[in-house]
């Protein structure tokens, strides 16, 4: 007799019911359909492929863009005893990679970065074992319209044709209708592919705009926010800003605080993540390097000290708040000076056609390119795409980023419901938002003091773990590389 899906969910995972979209996608996969799921951050996308493990004979291959994200998901699978799991990443030695590939038939889950998956010997090893499910996590990275476009994701359609998996599942939290179409097209998914697109509306997130007119305004408005004492994430634009703001706040608050950015070592970033997840750190000041795959259920406050570049980044970053379904506050400081600085940073990162062509013709001649530009070109070089195609993509992307930035600035300077505008931008069929006091506000409509007095943020804060923090270096290393 077949066990109902909800009963299986309760028995295997301990959840009483599915979140919206989960049951529909699982049912489609069980029926042999490929699927694309666009589900909000924190809505349980990883459960979709984890649930399938006992129902499929063979390997579940998960493509993921970040080492930290792969390591976190692998650790969760091990802790839940869902099956043997391995991670292939750039931090492994060739010998360690070969050992995993020789034993591939023993694993149920394999996590791999898209760049690693391009390597022919990796694909050959996967072909030698039964492949049950091909999962593309953070699938919006496949689209140049998305904020996290990764050139290596463009080649996943070719990889899929090579591996010929019986089932494919694409997952993302961020996809406009155009990005959604890119995912289906680039992965060459059939017309019969099952779709589920949840609304981006999360009613437990309060959206707040704080208009800044003087440089000192930001720090002045941080004080009452940080005085709430709730788990807090502050996003800034640069690594230098993350460090200097942290130093300033350490003088202003006794709460434990740390900064996080891509310049820290992998071990240090993982340690900070764990301290924050275990409520040993109350505040993190971070660049947009922090967040993907960080599942902290009781994050109550997300502050954008500096402007995000577009709607997509904004949605991803505020989506890390209130994952437990309780009230959370998101605040963005709106400053014209920041908008101008952001434009200059974007201009500095842009590449001309001549610079692109010179790089591919003379890769050892670094010209006067900065690290960001060199990183972008190196990523494209790995794909071995024709130079003309790389140039077309980068020039188109530059134009799109400018359009996205301008659209987001218009949002920040609007007077209508913020939640409605967010839904209108992302949702294929946006809901009609019933604007009320629990929805959104701007600083010229209601003071921050009044807002904080009426929002029960402190009451909504719940400790979310009884496990000890992973502060010991050996423990952290074991969790990362076992």
Helices and strands as residue ranges (DSSP letters): H 5-13, H 22-30, E 35-38, H 46-51, G 53-55, E 59-63, H 67-79, E 85-88, H 94-102, G 104-106, E 109-112, H 114-117, H 120-127, E 131-136, G 139-142, G 151-155, H 156-163, E 168-172, H 177-186, E 194-197, E 205-211, H 217-226, E 232-235, H 239-252, E 257-260, H 266-277, E 283-286, E 301-304, H 311-318, E 328-334, H 336-349, H 353-361, H 371-383, H 387-412, H 418-426, E 440-442, H 448-454, H 457-460, H 473-481
